Amino acid sequence: MAAGSGSRLGASIPKAFVPVAGRPMIEWSVAALRAAGISEIVVALPEGASAPEGCVGVRGGATRSESVRAALSAVYSAPTHPVVVHDAARPLVEPSLFTRVVDALDDADCAIAAARVTDTIKEADGDVVVATHDRSRLWAVQTPQAFRRGALEAALSVDAAILARATDDAWLVERGGGTVRVVESSPANFKVTTPHDLRVAELLLGERVRS
């Protein structure tokens, strides 16, 4: 998924194409996908952008899940093959994480990378706290997310209003009664959203290049 504008990043170009440690951000994820043995890569793009070499590009939609639906329609592999969705804005993803979420599909419709929540999480009504949640049961959801293709296609076959509510595609599978498994990941697989995130990613990926 690379169709976001990245307005919170404050960049003059789409976020996925902002340079990080010497290459466009998206190319880090493409390299990790290929290192994991995934050769068919479809990229949902903003208008006017081109896909990385060897990838198929499609025009992204108005919402995240519309972009996923557009990308899924361009996948040519067998319907029985699993599908993996990943955000280009997570350039520090390790190749092994793609393998782990796919392997977790053995007894599930979807498997998601996620990190354990370490902060105390409170729910507030305005500025008044109404609940403190048990963080031992809470996970910060990431990508990649792996799906049985049929389950993802069914989950995406809803109207635009429901798609617009989805902050991740696993929720669409959940609401349809599908089974979603958690695959433990690290907070290091963070999403680049702000200038601070970009600086951290630059430092960490720079170290990776130098090593």
C-alpha positions as a Python dict, from the first residue, in 0.01 Angstrom:
ca = {
    (1, 'M'): (0, 0, 0),
    (2, 'A'): (169, 318, -123),
    (3, 'A'): (-118, 547, -221),
    (4, 'G'): (-112, 777, 84),
    (5, 'S'): (-18, 1141, 50),
    (6, 'G'): (172, 1153, 379),
    (7, 'S'): (38, 1496, 475),
    (8, 'R'): (145, 1450, 838),
    (9, 'L'): (500, 1389, 720),
    (10, 'G'): (509, 1732, 559),
    (11, 'A'): (682, 1606, 244),
    (12, 'S'): (638, 1759, -101),
    (13, 'I'): (606, 1414, -263),
    (14, 'P'): (394, 1107, -175),
    (15, 'K'): (522, 946, 145),
    (16, 'A'): (617, 611, -9),
    (17, 'F'): (865, 786, -238),
    (18, 'V'): (1038, 1000, 23),
    (19, 'P'): (1410, 906, 33),
    (20, 'V'): (1523, 709, 339),
    (21, 'A'): (1885, 604, 379),
    (22, 'G'): (1958, 647, 10),
    (23, 'R'): (1651, 495, -155),
    (24, 'P'): (1275, 567, -181),
    (25, 'M'): (1092, 438, 124),
    (26, 'I'): (888, 187, -76),
    (27, 'E'): (1198, 13, -208),
    (28, 'W'): (1291, -109, 141),
    (29, 'S'): (962, -301, 167),
    (30, 'V'): (990, -434, -188),
    (31, 'A'): (1339, -565, -108),
    (32, 'A'): (1211, -735, 209),
    (33, 'L'): (923, -896, 18),
    (34, 'R'): (1162, -1035, -241),
    (35, 'A'): (1400, -1159, 27),
    (36, 'A'): (1103, -1349, 174),
    (37, 'G'): (1048, -1523, -162),
    (38, 'I'): (746, -1316, -267),
    (39, 'S'): (787, -1237, -636),
    (40, 'E'): (443, -1108, -738),
    (41, 'I'): (412, -758, -594),
    (42, 'V'): (124, -522, -674),
    (43, 'V'): (158, -163, -555),
    (44, 'A'): (-138, 73, -498),
    (45, 'L'): (-9, 415, -606),
    (46, 'P'): (-110, 779, -594),
    (47, 'E'): (-195, 944, -924),
    (48, 'G'): (109, 1003, -1143),
    (49, 'A'): (345, 770, -954),
    (50, 'S'): (520, 469, -1104),
    (51, 'A'): (568, 129, -944),
    (52, 'P'): (918, 6, -858),
    (53, 'E'): (1085, -204, -1125),
    (54, 'G'): (938, -553, -1149),
    (55, 'C'): (617, -459, -964),
    (56, 'V'): (266, -408, -1102),
    (57, 'G'): (118, -66, -1030),
    (58, 'V'): (-251, 17, -982),
    (59, 'R'): (-423, 343, -896),
    (60, 'G'): (-508, 361, -527),
    (61, 'G'): (-859, 432, -404),
    (62, 'A'): (-1010, 701, -185),
    (63, 'T'): (-963, 482, 125),
    (64, 'R'): (-707, 225, 233),
    (65, 'S'): (-936, -72, 176),
    (66, 'E'): (-1038, 55, -168),
    (67, 'S'): (-667, 57, -252),
    (68, 'V'): (-636, -301, -126),
    (69, 'R'): (-934, -403, -340),
    (70, 'A'): (-780, -240, -646),
    (71, 'A'): (-447, -414, -587),
    (72, 'L'): (-613, -751, -525),
    (73, 'S'): (-793, -728, -860),
    (74, 'A'): (-451, -715, -1031),
    (75, 'V'): (-311, -1027, -861),
    (76, 'Y'): (-269, -1303, -1118),
    (77, 'S'): (-152, -1595, -900),
    (78, 'A'): (-383, -1887, -822),
    (79, 'P'): (-690, -1813, -605),
    (80, 'T'): (-564, -2069, -353),
    (81, 'H'): (-244, -1874, -288),
    (82, 'P'): (-231, -1652, 21),
    (83, 'V'): (-223, -1274, -16),
    (84, 'V'): (-7, -1045, 196),
    (85, 'V'): (-90, -675, 251),
    (86, 'H'): (189, -444, 366),
    (87, 'D'): (229, -69, 416),
    (88, 'A'): (511, 94, 223),
    (89, 'A'): (541, 324, 527),
    (90, 'R'): (691, 36, 732),
    (91, 'P'): (1035, 21, 568),
    (92, 'L'): (1205, -157, 859),
    (93, 'V'): (1007, -479, 814),
    (94, 'E'): (1216, -796, 833),
    (95, 'P'): (1170, -1057, 556),
    (96, 'S'): (1105, -1328, 815),
    (97, 'L'): (789, -1150, 929),
    (98, 'F'): (624, -1209, 591),
    (99, 'T'): (701, -1580, 621),
    (100, 'R'): (567, -1598, 975),
    (101, 'V'): (229, -1438, 898),
    (102, 'V'): (179, -1665, 595),
    (103, 'D'): (266, -1973, 802),
    (104, 'A'): (7, -1868, 1064),
    (105, 'L'): (-272, -1908, 807),
    (106, 'D'): (-276, -2285, 860),
    (107, 'D'): (-578, -2256, 1090),
    (108, 'A'): (-696, -1899, 1028),
    (109, 'D'): (-848, -1672, 765),
    (110, 'C'): (-603, -1391, 845),
    (111, 'A'): (-280, -1349, 1040),
    (112, 'I'): (-149, -1009, 1149),
    (113, 'A'): (183, -878, 1271),
    (114, 'A'): (143, -695, 1600),
    (115, 'A'): (350, -574, 1895),
    (116, 'R'): (250, -608, 2258),
    (117, 'V'): (128, -285, 2414),
    (118, 'T'): (364, -168, 2688),
    (119, 'D'): (200, 165, 2779),
    (120, 'T'): (-101, 191, 3006),
    (121, 'I'): (-406, 249, 2785),
    (122, 'K'): (-694, 460, 2916),
    (123, 'E'): (-1028, 530, 2749),
    (124, 'A'): (-1162, 884, 2786),
    (125, 'D'): (-1488, 1063, 2715),
    (126, 'G'): (-1355, 1403, 2612),
    (127, 'D'): (-1084, 1465, 2871),
    (128, 'V'): (-1240, 1247, 3144),
    (129, 'V'): (-1104, 892, 3188),
    (130, 'V'): (-1381, 631, 3188),
    (131, 'A'): (-1177, 308, 3179),
    (132, 'T'): (-826, 165, 3208),
    (133, 'H'): (-774, -136, 2985),
    (134, 'D'): (-584, -454, 3065),
    (135, 'R'): (-274, -409, 2850),
    (136, 'S'): (-185, -779, 2876),
    (137, 'R'): (-463, -840, 2622),
    (138, 'L'): (-383, -546, 2393),
    (139, 'W'): (-176, -545, 2074),
    (140, 'A'): (-58, -262, 1848),
    (141, 'V'): (-143, -386, 1501),
    (142, 'Q'): (107, -360, 1217),
    (143, 'T'): (155, -498, 869),
    (144, 'P'): (223, -735, 701),
    (145, 'Q'): (-117, -899, 725),
    (146, 'A'): (-168, -1231, 547),
    (147, 'F'): (-503, -1356, 419),
    (148, 'R'): (-661, -1651, 255),
    (149, 'R'): (-752, -1487, -72),
    (150, 'G'): (-1117, -1589, -62),
    (151, 'A'): (-1155, -1449, 289),
    (152, 'L'): (-1006, -1114, 186),
    (153, 'E'): (-1218, -1091, -128),
    (154, 'A'): (-1533, -1160, 74),
    (155, 'A'): (-1432, -909, 341),
    (156, 'L'): (-1377, -638, 80),
    (157, 'S'): (-1714, -702, -89),
    (158, 'V'): (-1895, -440, 118),
    (159, 'D'): (-2012, -89, 48),
    (160, 'A'): (-1784, 214, 48),
    (161, 'A'): (-1908, 339, 386),
    (162, 'I'): (-1786, 24, 562),
    (163, 'L'): (-1457, 26, 374),
    (164, 'A'): (-1402, 385, 487),
    (165, 'R'): (-1430, 276, 854),
    (166, 'A'): (-1158, 13, 822),
    (167, 'T'): (-821, 120, 961),
    (168, 'D'): (-687, -225, 877),
    (169, 'D'): (-813, -504, 655),
    (170, 'A'): (-817, -764, 930),
    (171, 'W'): (-1111, -578, 1087),
    (172, 'L'): (-1314, -646, 775),
    (173, 'V'): (-1240, -1018, 812),
    (174, 'E'): (-1333, -1000, 1183),
    (175, 'R'): (-1670, -837, 1115),
    (176, 'G'): (-1746, -1115, 867),
    (177, 'G'): (-1686, -1382, 1133),
    (178, 'G'): (-1340, -1488, 1013),
    (179, 'T'): (-1059, -1605, 1239),
    (180, 'V'): (-767, -1364, 1283),
    (181, 'R'): (-441, -1478, 1444),
    (182, 'V'): (-179, -1251, 1601),
    (183, 'V'): (187, -1301, 1510),
    (184, 'E'): (412, -1125, 1758),
    (185, 'S'): (636, -861, 1606),
    (186, 'S'): (860, -585, 1739),
    (187, 'P'): (792, -213, 1789),
    (188, 'A'): (1089, -165, 1551),
    (189, 'N'): (848, -241, 1265),
    (190, 'F'): (691, 103, 1311),
    (191, 'K'): (499, 310, 1060),
    (192, 'V'): (663, 628, 935),
    (193, 'T'): (401, 898, 993),
    (194, 'T'): (575, 1207, 1131),
    (195, 'P'): (907, 1384, 1064),
    (196, 'H'): (1039, 1229, 1388),
    (197, 'D'): (954, 880, 1259),
    (198, 'L'): (1137, 958, 937),
    (199, 'R'): (1450, 1064, 1125),
    (200, 'V'): (1446, 743, 1331),
    (201, 'A'): (1398, 529, 1020),
    (202, 'E'): (1684, 713, 849),
    (203, 'L'): (1917, 636, 1140),
    (204, 'L'): (1819, 270, 1171),
    (205, 'L'): (1823, 194, 799),
    (206, 'G'): (2148, 387, 763),
    (207, 'E'): (2302, 154, 1022),
    (208, 'R'): (2167, -143, 828),
    (209, 'V'): (2335, -17, 509),
    (210, 'R'): (2666, 43, 684),
    (211, 'S'): (2667, -300, 842),
}
